[in-house]
Amino acid sequence: MSELIRTRLIQTEKYVVAVDVEMVIPADDPSEPCYEAEAVKFLREVKERAERDELNWLKQHGKVYAAVGAA
């Protein structure tokens, strides 16, 4: 099984958070990389923390982009 790192964007009403997550390429089906359970849990945590405005934690784990109202 091979591993690779991909950047994923997590979007909420106020933010978009770019985080790097590890994906694996299964030996029996190399056509589609997939997440392991730990990565799925991390992506859920990022979304939940973004919804709670936990900016300090988010900045430690990725890049945070704020939505801007239209002029």
PyMOL Python script that loads the backbone (N, CA, C, O; Angstrom):
from pymol import cmd

cmd.read_pdbstr("""\
ATOM      1  N   MET A   1       0.842  -1.171   0.000  1.00  0.00           N
ATOM      2  CA  MET A   1       0.000   0.000   0.000  1.00  0.00           C
ATOM      3  C   MET A   1       0.895   1.245   0.000  1.00  0.00           C
ATOM      4  O   MET A   1       1.782   1.374   0.844  1.00  0.00           O
ATOM      5  N   SER A   2       0.662   2.146  -0.935  1.00  0.00           N
ATOM      6  CA  SER A   2       1.409   3.394  -1.021  1.00  0.00           C
ATOM      7  C   SER A   2       0.643   4.502  -0.324  1.00  0.00           C
ATOM      8  O   SER A   2      -0.570   4.415  -0.133  1.00  0.00           O
ATOM      9  N   GLU A   3       1.374   5.555   0.056  1.00  0.00           N
ATOM     10  CA  GLU A   3       0.758   6.703   0.713  1.00  0.00           C
ATOM     11  C   GLU A   3       1.089   7.967  -0.051  1.00  0.00           C
ATOM     12  O   GLU A   3       2.136   8.062  -0.691  1.00  0.00           O
ATOM     13  N   LEU A   4       0.188   8.941   0.018  1.00  0.00           N
ATOM     14  CA  LEU A   4       0.453  10.246  -0.555  1.00  0.00           C
ATOM     15  C   LEU A   4      -0.281  11.297   0.250  1.00  0.00           C
ATOM     16  O   LEU A   4      -1.259  10.996   0.934  1.00  0.00           O
ATOM     17  N   ILE A   5       0.190  12.530   0.170  1.00  0.00           N
ATOM     18  CA  ILE A   5      -0.402  13.644   0.890  1.00  0.00           C
ATOM     19  C   ILE A   5      -1.166  14.510  -0.108  1.00  0.00           C
ATOM     20  O   ILE A   5      -0.643  14.859  -1.167  1.00  0.00           O
ATOM     21  N   ARG A   6      -2.398  14.851   0.235  1.00  0.00           N
ATOM     22  CA  ARG A   6      -3.234  15.714  -0.608  1.00  0.00           C
ATOM     23  C   ARG A   6      -3.779  16.855   0.238  1.00  0.00           C
ATOM     24  O   ARG A   6      -4.044  16.686   1.428  1.00  0.00           O
ATOM     25  N   THR A   7      -3.943  18.004  -0.377  1.00  0.00           N
ATOM     26  CA  THR A   7      -4.576  19.130   0.295  1.00  0.00           C
ATOM     27  C   THR A   7      -6.075  19.051   0.055  1.00  0.00           C
ATOM     28  O   THR A   7      -6.526  18.908  -1.082  1.00  0.00           O
ATOM     29  N   ARG A   8      -6.836  19.145   1.125  1.00  0.00           N
ATOM     30  CA  ARG A   8      -8.290  19.115   1.041  1.00  0.00           C
ATOM     31  C   ARG A   8      -8.841  20.423   1.595  1.00  0.00           C
ATOM     32  O   ARG A   8      -8.300  20.980   2.550  1.00  0.00           O
ATOM     33  N   LEU A   9      -9.912  20.904   0.994  1.00  0.00           N
ATOM     34  CA  LEU A   9     -10.558  22.136   1.425  1.00  0.00           C
ATOM     35  C   LEU A   9     -11.832  21.785   2.180  1.00  0.00           C
ATOM     36  O   LEU A   9     -12.681  21.046   1.682  1.00  0.00           O
ATOM     37  N   ILE A  10     -11.952  22.328   3.391  1.00  0.00           N
ATOM     38  CA  ILE A  10     -13.129  22.137   4.219  1.00  0.00           C
ATOM     39  C   ILE A  10     -13.850  23.475   4.254  1.00  0.00           C
ATOM     40  O   ILE A  10     -13.279  24.478   4.682  1.00  0.00           O
ATOM     41  N   GLN A  11     -15.092  23.497   3.810  1.00  0.00           N
ATOM     42  CA  GLN A  11     -15.839  24.747   3.692  1.00  0.00           C
ATOM     43  C   GLN A  11     -16.950  24.825   4.726  1.00  0.00           C
ATOM     44  O   GLN A  11     -17.707  23.873   4.915  1.00  0.00           O
ATOM     45  N   THR A  12     -17.040  25.980   5.399  1.00  0.00           N
ATOM     46  CA  THR A  12     -18.165  26.283   6.276  1.00  0.00           C
ATOM     47  C   THR A  12     -18.716  27.631   5.830  1.00  0.00           C
ATOM     48  O   THR A  12     -18.236  28.220   4.861  1.00  0.00           O
ATOM     49  N   GLU A  13     -19.719  28.110   6.538  1.00  0.00           N
ATOM     50  CA  GLU A  13     -20.323  29.384   6.153  1.00  0.00           C
ATOM     51  C   GLU A  13     -19.321  30.540   6.224  1.00  0.00           C
ATOM     52  O   GLU A  13     -19.345  31.435   5.379  1.00  0.00           O
ATOM     53  N   LYS A  14     -18.436  30.521   7.235  1.00  0.00           N
ATOM     54  CA  LYS A  14     -17.496  31.628   7.435  1.00  0.00           C
ATOM     55  C   LYS A  14     -16.099  31.389   6.867  1.00  0.00           C
ATOM     56  O   LYS A  14     -15.397  32.345   6.537  1.00  0.00           O
ATOM     57  N   TYR A  15     -15.690  30.131   6.751  1.00  0.00           N
ATOM     58  CA  TYR A  15     -14.297  29.828   6.418  1.00  0.00           C
ATOM     59  C   TYR A  15     -14.160  28.729   5.371  1.00  0.00           C
ATOM     60  O   TYR A  15     -15.062  27.923   5.140  1.00  0.00           O
ATOM     61  N   VAL A  16     -12.983  28.741   4.751  1.00  0.00           N
ATOM     62  CA  VAL A  16     -12.502  27.593   4.004  1.00  0.00           C
ATOM     63  C   VAL A  16     -11.144  27.274   4.612  1.00  0.00           C
ATOM     64  O   VAL A  16     -10.287  28.149   4.732  1.00  0.00           O
ATOM     65  N   VAL A  17     -10.958  26.032   4.991  1.00  0.00           N
ATOM     66  CA  VAL A  17      -9.717  25.617   5.631  1.00  0.00           C
ATOM     67  C   VAL A  17      -9.024  24.599   4.722  1.00  0.00           C
ATOM     68  O   VAL A  17      -9.610  23.580   4.356  1.00  0.00           O
ATOM     69  N   ALA A  18      -7.772  24.888   4.366  1.00  0.00           N
ATOM     70  CA  ALA A  18      -6.972  23.980   3.548  1.00  0.00           C
ATOM     71  C   ALA A  18      -6.070  23.170   4.474  1.00  0.00           C
ATOM     72  O   ALA A  18      -5.237  23.732   5.186  1.00  0.00           O
ATOM     73  N   VAL A  19      -6.240  21.857   4.463  1.00  0.00           N
ATOM     74  CA  VAL A  19      -5.429  20.976   5.306  1.00  0.00           C
ATOM     75  C   VAL A  19      -4.830  19.863   4.460  1.00  0.00           C
ATOM     76  O   VAL A  19      -5.419  19.430   3.470  1.00  0.00           O
ATOM     77  N   ASP A  20      -3.663  19.414   4.861  1.00  0.00           N
ATOM     78  CA  ASP A  20      -3.021  18.281   4.203  1.00  0.00           C
ATOM     79  C   ASP A  20      -3.427  17.004   4.926  1.00  0.00           C
ATOM     80  O   ASP A  20      -3.351  16.926   6.152  1.00  0.00           O
ATOM     81  N   VAL A  21      -3.855  16.016   4.168  1.00  0.00           N
ATOM     82  CA  VAL A  21      -4.228  14.722   4.737  1.00  0.00           C
ATOM     83  C   VAL A  21      -3.545  13.607   3.960  1.00  0.00           C
ATOM     84  O   VAL A  21      -3.258  13.728   2.770  1.00  0.00           O
ATOM     85  N   GLU A  22      -3.300  12.529   4.669  1.00  0.00           N
ATOM     86  CA  GLU A  22      -2.661  11.365   4.060  1.00  0.00           C
ATOM     87  C   GLU A  22      -3.718  10.481   3.421  1.00  0.00           C
ATOM     88  O   GLU A  22      -4.754  10.190   4.019  1.00  0.00           O
ATOM     89  N   MET A  23      -3.440  10.064   2.210  1.00  0.00           N
ATOM     90  CA  MET A  23      -4.304   9.114   1.511  1.00  0.00           C
ATOM     91  C   MET A  23      -3.479   7.878   1.219  1.00  0.00           C
ATOM     92  O   MET A  23      -2.252   7.939   1.133  1.00  0.00           O
ATOM     93  N   VAL A  24      -4.157   6.772   1.068  1.00  0.00           N
ATOM     94  CA  VAL A  24      -3.465   5.528   0.757  1.00  0.00           C
ATOM     95  C   VAL A  24      -3.956   4.999  -0.588  1.00  0.00           C
ATOM     96  O   VAL A  24      -5.101   5.213  -0.986  1.00  0.00           O
ATOM     97  N   ILE A  25      -3.063   4.310  -1.262  1.00  0.00           N
ATOM     98  CA  ILE A  25      -3.403   3.665  -2.527  1.00  0.00           C
ATOM     99  C   ILE A  25      -3.399   2.164  -2.259  1.00  0.00           C
ATOM    100  O   ILE A  25      -2.333   1.563  -2.126  1.00  0.00           O
ATOM    101  N   PRO A  26      -4.573   1.557  -2.179  1.00  0.00           N
ATOM    102  CA  PRO A  26      -4.636   0.121  -1.882  1.00  0.00           C
ATOM    103  C   PRO A  26      -3.973  -0.706  -2.983  1.00  0.00           C
ATOM    104  O   PRO A  26      -4.109  -0.404  -4.168  1.00  0.00           O
ATOM    105  N   ALA A  27      -3.267  -1.730  -2.581  1.00  0.00           N
ATOM    106  CA  ALA A  27      -2.586  -2.591  -3.540  1.00  0.00           C
ATOM    107  C   ALA A  27      -3.576  -3.322  -4.451  1.00  0.00           C
ATOM    108  O   ALA A  27      -3.275  -3.575  -5.618  1.00  0.00           O
ATOM    109  N   ASP A  28      -4.763  -3.664  -3.917  1.00  0.00           N
ATOM    110  CA  ASP A  28      -5.723  -4.424  -4.714  1.00  0.00           C
ATOM    111  C   ASP A  28      -6.560  -3.549  -5.657  1.00  0.00           C
ATOM    112  O   ASP A  28      -7.223  -4.074  -6.552  1.00  0.00           O
ATOM    113  N   ASP A  29      -6.536  -2.202  -5.465  1.00  0.00           N
ATOM    114  CA  ASP A  29      -7.242  -1.296  -6.371  1.00  0.00           C
ATOM    115  C   ASP A  29      -6.507   0.037  -6.418  1.00  0.00           C
ATOM    116  O   ASP A  29      -6.934   0.998  -5.778  1.00  0.00           O
ATOM    117  N   PRO A  30      -5.416   0.109  -7.160  1.00  0.00           N
ATOM    118  CA  PRO A  30      -4.614   1.335  -7.188  1.00  0.00           C
ATOM    119  C   PRO A  30      -5.245   2.476  -7.985  1.00  0.00           C
ATOM    120  O   PRO A  30      -4.650   3.550  -8.084  1.00  0.00           O
ATOM    121  N   SER A  31      -6.427   2.272  -8.550  1.00  0.00           N
ATOM    122  CA  SER A  31      -7.038   3.315  -9.372  1.00  0.00           C
ATOM    123  C   SER A  31      -7.617   4.458  -8.543  1.00  0.00           C
ATOM    124  O   SER A  31      -7.811   5.556  -9.066  1.00  0.00           O
ATOM    125  N   GLU A  32      -7.895   4.225  -7.271  1.00  0.00           N
ATOM    126  CA  GLU A  32      -8.572   5.237  -6.463  1.00  0.00           C
ATOM    127  C   GLU A  32      -7.938   5.372  -5.071  1.00  0.00           C
ATOM    128  O   GLU A  32      -8.120   4.488  -4.233  1.00  0.00           O
ATOM    129  N   PRO A  33      -7.193   6.465  -4.805  1.00  0.00           N
ATOM    130  CA  PRO A  33      -6.681   6.693  -3.445  1.00  0.00           C
ATOM    131  C   PRO A  33      -7.849   6.858  -2.473  1.00  0.00           C
ATOM    132  O   PRO A  33      -8.922   7.320  -2.862  1.00  0.00           O
ATOM    133  N   CYS A  34      -7.644   6.486  -1.228  1.00  0.00           N
ATOM    134  CA  CYS A  34      -8.715   6.614  -0.248  1.00  0.00           C
ATOM    135  C   CYS A  34      -8.149   7.067   1.092  1.00  0.00           C
ATOM    136  O   CYS A  34      -6.940   7.045   1.322  1.00  0.00           O
ATOM    137  N   TYR A  35      -9.069   7.483   1.974  1.00  0.00           N
ATOM    138  CA  TYR A  35      -8.697   7.914   3.318  1.00  0.00           C
ATOM    139  C   TYR A  35      -8.769   6.741   4.280  1.00  0.00           C
ATOM    140  O   TYR A  35      -9.607   5.850   4.135  1.00  0.00           O
ATOM    141  N   GLU A  36      -7.884   6.752   5.257  1.00  0.00           N
ATOM    142  CA  GLU A  36      -8.018   5.821   6.358  1.00  0.00           C
ATOM    143  C   GLU A  36      -8.906   6.489   7.400  1.00  0.00           C
ATOM    144  O   GLU A  36      -9.158   7.692   7.324  1.00  0.00           O
ATOM    145  N   ALA A  37      -9.377   5.725   8.361  1.00  0.00           N
ATOM    146  CA  ALA A  37     -10.322   6.231   9.359  1.00  0.00           C
ATOM    147  C   ALA A  37      -9.779   7.453  10.103  1.00  0.00           C
ATOM    148  O   ALA A  37     -10.531   8.380  10.403  1.00  0.00           O
ATOM    149  N   GLU A  38      -8.505   7.456  10.394  1.00  0.00           N
ATOM    150  CA  GLU A  38      -7.903   8.581  11.119  1.00  0.00           C
ATOM    151  C   GLU A  38      -8.017   9.883  10.328  1.00  0.00           C
ATOM    152  O   GLU A  38      -8.292  10.935  10.905  1.00  0.00           O
ATOM    153  N   ALA A  39      -7.812   9.821   9.028  1.00  0.00           N
ATOM    154  CA  ALA A  39      -7.909  11.014   8.191  1.00  0.00           C
ATOM    155  C   ALA A  39      -9.350  11.518   8.119  1.00  0.00           C
ATOM    156  O   ALA A  39      -9.584  12.727   8.139  1.00  0.00           O
ATOM    157  N   VAL A  40     -10.303  10.614   8.037  1.00  0.00           N
ATOM    158  CA  VAL A  40     -11.718  11.004   8.010  1.00  0.00           C
ATOM    159  C   VAL A  40     -12.084  11.704   9.311  1.00  0.00           C
ATOM    160  O   VAL A  40     -12.767  12.728   9.303  1.00  0.00           O
ATOM    161  N   LYS A  41     -11.631  11.151  10.418  1.00  0.00           N
ATOM    162  CA  LYS A  41     -11.895  11.753  11.730  1.00  0.00           C
ATOM    163  C   LYS A  41     -11.297  13.158  11.799  1.00  0.00           C
ATOM    164  O   LYS A  41     -11.938  14.081  12.302  1.00  0.00           O
ATOM    165  N   PHE A  42     -10.075  13.323  11.299  1.00  0.00           N
ATOM    166  CA  PHE A  42      -9.416  14.631  11.303  1.00  0.00           C
ATOM    167  C   PHE A  42     -10.202  15.638  10.464  1.00  0.00           C
ATOM    168  O   PHE A  42     -10.391  16.775  10.897  1.00  0.00           O
ATOM    169  N   LEU A  43     -10.659  15.250   9.279  1.00  0.00           N
ATOM    170  CA  LEU A  43     -11.428  16.162   8.426  1.00  0.00           C
ATOM    171  C   LEU A  43     -12.732  16.584   9.104  1.00  0.00           C
ATOM    172  O   LEU A  43     -13.137  17.741   8.992  1.00  0.00           O
ATOM    173  N   ARG A  44     -13.382  15.677   9.793  1.00  0.00           N
ATOM    174  CA  ARG A  44     -14.598  16.025  10.542  1.00  0.00           C
ATOM    175  C   ARG A  44     -14.285  17.005  11.660  1.00  0.00           C
ATOM    176  O   ARG A  44     -15.039  17.949  11.896  1.00  0.00           O
ATOM    177  N   GLU A  45     -13.168  16.779  12.350  1.00  0.00           N
ATOM    178  CA  GLU A  45     -12.772  17.670  13.436  1.00  0.00           C
ATOM    179  C   GLU A  45     -12.487  19.069  12.908  1.00  0.00           C
ATOM    180  O   GLU A  45     -12.866  20.057  13.537  1.00  0.00           O
ATOM    181  N   VAL A  46     -11.825  19.166  11.764  1.00  0.00           N
ATOM    182  CA  VAL A  46     -11.548  20.475  11.169  1.00  0.00           C
ATOM    183  C   VAL A  46     -12.864  21.206  10.899  1.00  0.00           C
ATOM    184  O   VAL A  46     -13.000  22.383  11.232  1.00  0.00           O
ATOM    185  N   LYS A  47     -13.815  20.522  10.307  1.00  0.00           N
ATOM    186  CA  LYS A  47     -15.111  21.154  10.003  1.00  0.00           C
ATOM    187  C   LYS A  47     -15.812  21.612  11.276  1.00  0.00           C
ATOM    188  O   LYS A  47     -16.317  22.733  11.333  1.00  0.00           O
ATOM    189  N   GLU A  48     -15.849  20.764  12.292  1.00  0.00           N
ATOM    190  CA  GLU A  48     -16.508  21.120  13.545  1.00  0.00           C
ATOM    191  C   GLU A  48     -15.840  22.316  14.210  1.00  0.00           C
ATOM    192  O   GLU A  48     -16.521  23.207  14.719  1.00  0.00           O
ATOM    193  N   ARG A  49     -14.521  22.340  14.208  1.00  0.00           N
ATOM    194  CA  ARG A  49     -13.805  23.457  14.831  1.00  0.00           C
ATOM    195  C   ARG A  49     -13.975  24.744  14.022  1.00  0.00           C
ATOM    196  O   ARG A  49     -14.023  25.830  14.599  1.00  0.00           O
ATOM    197  N   ALA A  50     -14.063  24.638  12.720  1.00  0.00           N
ATOM    198  CA  ALA A  50     -14.309  25.819  11.886  1.00  0.00           C
ATOM    199  C   ALA A  50     -15.700  26.376  12.181  1.00  0.00           C
ATOM    200  O   ALA A  50     -15.885  27.592  12.239  1.00  0.00           O
ATOM    201  N   GLU A  51     -16.668  25.496  12.367  1.00  0.00           N
ATOM    202  CA  GLU A  51     -18.027  25.941  12.696  1.00  0.00           C
ATOM    203  C   GLU A  51     -18.100  26.599  14.064  1.00  0.00           C
ATOM    204  O   GLU A  51     -19.002  27.396  14.321  1.00  0.00           O
ATOM    205  N   ARG A  52     -17.148  26.270  14.956  1.00  0.00           N
ATOM    206  CA  ARG A  52     -17.095  26.873  16.299  1.00  0.00           C
ATOM    207  C   ARG A  52     -16.109  28.045  16.363  1.00  0.00           C
ATOM    208  O   ARG A  52     -15.830  28.551  17.450  1.00  0.00           O
ATOM    209  N   ASP A  53     -15.583  28.478  15.228  1.00  0.00           N
ATOM    210  CA  ASP A  53     -14.647  29.622  15.159  1.00  0.00           C
ATOM    211  C   ASP A  53     -13.367  29.414  15.978  1.00  0.00           C
ATOM    212  O   ASP A  53     -12.861  30.365  16.574  1.00  0.00           O
ATOM    213  N   GLU A  54     -12.847  28.206  16.017  1.00  0.00           N
ATOM    214  CA  GLU A  54     -11.618  27.927  16.756  1.00  0.00           C
ATOM    215  C   GLU A  54     -10.404  28.213  15.870  1.00  0.00           C
ATOM    216  O   GLU A  54      -9.694  27.303  15.441  1.00  0.00           O
ATOM    217  N   LEU A  55     -10.191  29.500  15.611  1.00  0.00           N
ATOM    218  CA  LEU A  55      -9.168  29.911  14.651  1.00  0.00           C
ATOM    219  C   LEU A  55      -7.756  29.531  15.054  1.00  0.00           C
ATOM    220  O   LEU A  55      -6.961  29.144  14.197  1.00  0.00           O
ATOM    221  N   ASN A  56      -7.419  29.628  16.332  1.00  0.00           N
ATOM    222  CA  ASN A  56      -6.059  29.269  16.743  1.00  0.00           C
ATOM    223  C   ASN A  56      -5.742  27.821  16.402  1.00  0.00           C
ATOM    224  O   ASN A  56      -4.669  27.532  15.874  1.00  0.00           O
ATOM    225  N   TRP A  57      -6.665  26.903  16.699  1.00  0.00           N
ATOM    226  CA  TRP A  57      -6.457  25.486  16.383  1.00  0.00           C
ATOM    227  C   TRP A  57      -6.371  25.294  14.879  1.00  0.00           C
ATOM    228  O   TRP A  57      -5.492  24.585  14.389  1.00  0.00           O
ATOM    229  N   LEU A  58      -7.288  25.929  14.140  1.00  0.00           N
ATOM    230  CA  LEU A  58      -7.304  25.775  12.687  1.00  0.00           C
ATOM    231  C   LEU A  58      -6.000  26.246  12.062  1.00  0.00           C
ATOM    232  O   LEU A  58      -5.472  25.588  11.165  1.00  0.00           O
ATOM    233  N   LYS A  59      -5.473  27.377  12.520  1.00  0.00           N
ATOM    234  CA  LYS A  59      -4.226  27.925  11.966  1.00  0.00           C
ATOM    235  C   LYS A  59      -3.038  27.005  12.239  1.00  0.00           C
ATOM    236  O   LYS A  59      -2.067  27.008  11.482  1.00  0.00           O
ATOM    237  N   GLN A  60      -3.107  26.222  13.306  1.00  0.00           N
ATOM    238  CA  GLN A  60      -2.023  25.281  13.616  1.00  0.00           C
ATOM    239  C   GLN A  60      -2.054  24.058  12.703  1.00  0.00           C
ATOM    240  O   GLN A  60      -1.048  23.364  12.557  1.00  0.00           O
ATOM    241  N   HIS A  61      -3.203  23.797  12.092  1.00  0.00           N
ATOM    242  CA  HIS A  61      -3.357  22.579  11.303  1.00  0.00           C
ATOM    243  C   HIS A  61      -3.553  22.810   9.814  1.00  0.00           C
ATOM    244  O   HIS A  61      -3.615  21.851   9.045  1.00  0.00           O
ATOM    245  N   GLY A  62      -3.650  24.061   9.397  1.00  0.00           N
ATOM    246  CA  GLY A  62      -3.846  24.335   7.980  1.00  0.00           C
ATOM    247  C   GLY A  62      -3.895  25.827   7.705  1.00  0.00           C
ATOM    248  O   GLY A  62      -3.555  26.639   8.565  1.00  0.00           O
ATOM    249  N   LYS A  63      -4.317  26.176   6.516  1.00  0.00           N
ATOM    250  CA  LYS A  63      -4.485  27.569   6.128  1.00  0.00           C
ATOM    251  C   LYS A  63      -5.961  27.899   6.185  1.00  0.00           C
ATOM    252  O   LYS A  63      -6.800  27.138   5.704  1.00  0.00           O
ATOM    253  N   VAL A  64      -6.273  29.053   6.784  1.00  0.00           N
ATOM    254  CA  VAL A  64      -7.659  29.456   6.978  1.00  0.00           C
ATOM    255  C   VAL A  64      -7.962  30.658   6.088  1.00  0.00           C
ATOM    256  O   VAL A  64      -7.232  31.649   6.090  1.00  0.00           O
ATOM    257  N   TYR A  65      -9.043  30.553   5.334  1.00  0.00           N
ATOM    258  CA  TYR A  65      -9.494  31.632   4.464  1.00  0.00           C
ATOM    259  C   TYR A  65     -10.889  32.046   4.949  1.00  0.00           C
ATOM    260  O   TYR A  65     -11.755  31.200   5.172  1.00  0.00           O
ATOM    261  N   ALA A  66     -11.092  33.360   5.109  1.00  0.00           N
ATOM    262  CA  ALA A  66     -12.380  33.851   5.577  1.00  0.00           C
ATOM    263  C   ALA A  66     -13.229  34.309   4.412  1.00  0.00           C
ATOM    264  O   ALA A  66     -12.724  34.862   3.434  1.00  0.00           O
ATOM    265  N   ALA A  67     -14.534  34.072   4.526  1.00  0.00           N
ATOM    266  CA  ALA A  67     -15.467  34.556   3.515  1.00  0.00           C
ATOM    267  C   ALA A  67     -15.616  36.062   3.677  1.00  0.00           C
ATOM    268  O   ALA A  67     -15.599  36.581   4.793  1.00  0.00           O
ATOM    269  N   VAL A  68     -15.758  36.743   2.580  1.00  0.00           N
ATOM    270  CA  VAL A  68     -15.908  38.197   2.590  1.00  0.00           C
ATOM    271  C   VAL A  68     -17.243  38.530   1.955  1.00  0.00           C
ATOM    272  O   VAL A  68     -17.591  37.991   0.903  1.00  0.00           O
ATOM    273  N   GLY A  69     -17.994  39.421   2.595  1.00  0.00           N
ATOM    274  CA  GLY A  69     -19.292  39.811   2.050  1.00  0.00           C
ATOM    275  C   GLY A  69     -19.139  40.553   0.733  1.00  0.00           C
ATOM    276  O   GLY A  69     -18.151  41.256   0.520  1.00  0.00           O
ATOM    277  N   ALA A  70     -20.109  40.400  -0.142  1.00  0.00           N
ATOM    278  CA  ALA A  70     -20.071  41.082  -1.438  1.00  0.00           C
ATOM    279  C   ALA A  70     -20.311  42.571  -1.251  1.00  0.00           C
ATOM    280  O   ALA A  70     -21.059  42.983  -0.364  1.00  0.00           O
ATOM    281  N   ALA A  71     -19.678  43.364  -2.080  1.00  0.00           N
ATOM    282  CA  ALA A  71     -19.816  44.833  -1.986  1.00  0.00           C
ATOM    283  C   ALA A  71     -21.113  45.304  -2.586  1.00  0.00           C
ATOM    284  O   ALA A  71     -21.391  46.503  -2.591  1.00  0.00           O
TER     285      ALA A  71
END
""", "prot")
cmd.dss("prot")
cmd.show_as("cartoon", "prot")
cmd.util.cbc("prot")
cmd.orient("prot")
